[in-house]
Amino acid sequence: MENLRQLLQTENSQLAQILRYSLHGIAATLQQAQTEHPLDPGAKLCEEILQEIHNLLQPKSPQPNPNNELKLSQLKQEFDADKDLKLYLGNNPLQSQTDAELWNEIQRKLLRIPEELAATWRQRALTLAQEIGAVEDTSNLYPLPFIRDEIIYPGLSGTIQTKGLSLSQKALSYTQTKQNTDSKDINLLAGYLFFCINFIEIEPDLHHALKSVFSFDIVSLHAKPEQQNQYIEALTERFQRTQKAVENTDALLTLRAWIDIDEAIHSLVFIPPSDRYSWWGKLQQESRRMLKKFVDMANNAGNDVRIRQLSGLYADICALTKDDLQLDCGGNPGEVLACLRVYARINQEESPGRVIFRSSR
């Protein structure tokens, strides 16, 4: 196990990348198998193996300075003091103890705010990093599986050494799942599945609000590991159901399955929830656009289907929802902060939506 860890931590190693991709694939396959065979006699041992793989894949945490002094202290101070950021991120000060951690924490938070404001802050962060001798590095990136290649944010080299973050088709190809590679729809869902599983590993601020796992609150995946496991199992199970429905070419079965997995994808949230025009918001919206495609297919097959993504004032849409969740931060009082599940009417049968909304007080 120690040799695996050393190889994974070897800088600029293609072998390390291949090993990382392969371990992601093994973990994903085992998680999928767990869902299919929950009573298997090897289930407990499998859980321990998954934990070992999880520990191996955790990015190496840089050691703090002996005097705990940050080179990027000015960046931290400015970021924490910005009132515009607090509107989207809440009053949550940065927690990082090293410059490398700080760079990544800030860059990930910028994925949750409107892209124009995020671009301004990315440039400010890079300028301050360059002033203390750090250099933008787009070659040293932590890969997250998805259906396309994209640099999410760069790393740094020079006086600060840290990885950036990217989407990676190659990482997705190493998952070795039973997905139907001829289906772009299933490939997109597989991308979401493995992106979510892997992003959960590196983002301590992630929560879930998936009703089938826990219906009463928005739960931290970092603070509640058992909730993390249950959320991933539910996401995997819904992926499998959707895959089977697409293969059966039943328009209504496919639509209902896609509504369910779209809910699971949108139930992976932050507090406050991300702005819909943020990088994170736009990534999730790709699932909603695909959902509309299946609505059209069901209607073309002779059904009467309508869906509605719920937004605006909560008072205007609450008749279309059930088991909603309330926050006292983010957005404006009385507004919908996130649509977890779309409202649907399928051949006169209504299926309520579910939202997170800001209290009106």
Helices and strands as residue ranges (DSSP letters): H 2-8, H 14-36, H 43-57, H 73-81, H 83-89, H 99-110, H 115-131, E 134-137, E 141-145, E 150-153, E 155-158, E 164-168, H 169-173, H 184-202, E 207-208, E 219-220, H 225-248, H 251-266, E 268-269, H 279-300, E 305-308, H 314-317, G 318-320, E 325-327, E 336-341, E 343-346, E 349-351, E 354-358
